[in-house]
Every structure is written in C-alpha cells, then in structure tokens.
Amino acid sequence: MSEIKITIRGREFKARLNHCAAAQALCYQMPMTVVMDELNGNEKYCYLKENLPTRSVYPNTIAAGDLMLFGGSCLVLFYKSFTTAYDYTVLGAIENPEGLAEAVGSGPVEVEFAVVSE
C-alpha cells in the first residue's frame, strides 16, 4: 500500500492508496500538481492526461477524504460524506480528513500529489 501526501493551500494530508492497478498507475504520474474543479458541493475533480486501469464498484456511501476514479481518467477527491448511485474505482483515502473541506474551499483549487513511500 502506498502512502501519498496531498497538499492543498499549504495544508498537508496523508493518504493511503489501495493495492490496485489504478492506484499504482496514479503513483507513476506523481509528483503532480493539478487544478481540481468543484462539483456538487462535495467533491473536487480533474481529468488526467491518460486513462488508468478501472475496476468500478458501487460504493453506496462516499466518505470525506475518499480518492476515487470516475470512468478511466477523472480523478475525484471527496471532501464531504454522502450516498451515491455512481460507480467508481476506489484508489484510497485520506487518513484524517479533518479540515479538508476548509482547505479545498469553493471553486477550483490547486492540489499537489506526491508519493511518500511504497
């Protein structure tokens, strides 16, 4: 399981990625800085340059701090918990999402992803 650091407006969040092909492929793209757009008042998203391998599931419940892939190239960071009818490839989650919603704010936000350890 890989540990990554997600930096948003100077705040650092540690996340653990699952052992899956999509998470591994995402790690190969790190370090990376992306601008994530707002959607639905509960998530930030951006489209990656390349599709990642998918293994979609219906999680039913999304937790604040979940990092997922929608389709093959849409990276999604959820900052609020809610129920969903959509399917995602689960990449991992922030260990302690306290303060995440405040850090991402409203509108687009620059987010840096970096691998800490394999």
C-alpha positions in Angstrom: 0.0 0.0 0.0 1.5 3.4 -1.0 1.4 6.4 1.2 0.9 9.7 -0.5 0.9 13.4 0.5 -1.8 15.7 -0.7 -1.1 19.4 -0.3 -3.9 21.9 -0.7 -3.2 25.6 0.0 -0.3 24.7 2.3 -2.1 22.1 4.3 -0.8 18.5 4.0 -3.0 15.4 4.2 -1.6 11.9 4.3 -3.5 9.3 2.3 -3.1 5.6 1.8 -3.7 4.1 -1.7 -5.1 0.7 -2.2 -3.2 -2.2 -3.9 -4.8 -1.9 -7.3 -3.6 -1.3 -10.8 -5.3 2.2 -10.9 -3.6 3.4 -7.8 -0.2 2.1 -9.0 -0.7 3.8 -12.3 -1.6 7.1 -10.5 1.6 6.8 -8.4 3.7 6.7 -11.6 2.3 10.1 -12.5 3.4 11.6 -9.2 4.6 14.1 -8.2 1.9 16.1 -9.9 0.1 19.3 -9.4 -3.4 19.7 -10.8 -6.3 22.2 -10.7 -9.4 20.4 -9.4 -12.8 21.9 -10.2 -15.8 21.9 -7.9 -18.8 19.6 -8.3 -22.0 19.2 -6.3 -20.6 20.9 -3.2 -18.9 17.7 -2.0 -16.1 16.9 -4.4 -13.2 18.2 -6.4 -12.2 16.6 -9.7 -9.8 16.8 -12.6 -9.2 14.9 -15.8 -5.8 13.1 -16.1 -3.9 13.0 -19.3 -4.0 9.2 -19.5 -6.7 6.7 -18.7 -6.0 4.5 -15.7 -7.0 0.9 -15.3 -10.5 0.6 -13.9 -12.3 -1.7 -11.5 -15.5 0.1 -10.8 -17.7 -0.7 -7.9 -20.8 1.0 -6.4 -19.6 2.2 -3.0 -23.1 3.4 -2.0 -21.6 5.6 0.6 -18.7 8.1 0.0 -16.7 9.3 2.9 -14.9 12.6 3.2 -11.3 12.0 2.1 -12.1 9.3 -0.4 -9.9 9.4 -3.5 -11.6 7.7 -6.5 -11.5 7.4 -10.2 -14.7 8.1 -12.2 -14.5 6.5 -15.6 -10.9 6.0 -16.8 -9.5 9.4 -16.3 -11.5 11.6 -13.9 -9.7 11.8 -10.5 -12.1 12.7 -7.7 -11.3 13.9 -4.2 -14.4 13.9 -2.0 -14.5 16.4 0.9 -18.0 15.6 2.3 -19.7 12.3 3.1 -22.9 11.3 1.2 -24.6 8.4 -0.5 -24.2 7.9 -4.2 -25.6 5.8 -7.1 -22.5 6.3 -9.2 -19.7 3.7 -9.7 -16.0 4.5 -9.1 -12.7 2.8 -9.0 -11.6 3.1 -5.4 -8.0 4.5 -5.2 -7.6 5.1 -1.5 -8.4 7.7 1.2 -7.0 10.5 3.3 -6.3 9.1 6.8 -7.6 12.1 8.7 -9.8 14.4 6.5 -10.4 16.9 9.3 -10.1 20.4 7.8 -10.3 19.0 4.2 -13.5 20.9 3.3 -12.0 24.2 4.6 -8.7 23.6 2.7 -10.4 22.9 -0.7 -12.8 25.8 -0.3 -15.3 26.6 -3.1 -14.4 26.8 -6.8 -11.2 25.4 -8.4 -8.2 24.6 -6.2 -4.6 23.6 -6.9 -3.8 20.2 -5.4 -0.3 18.6 -5.3 0.0 14.8 -5.1 3.3 13.1 -4.1 4.3 9.6 -3.2 5.8 9.4 0.4 6.5 5.6 0.5 5.8 2.4 -1.4 
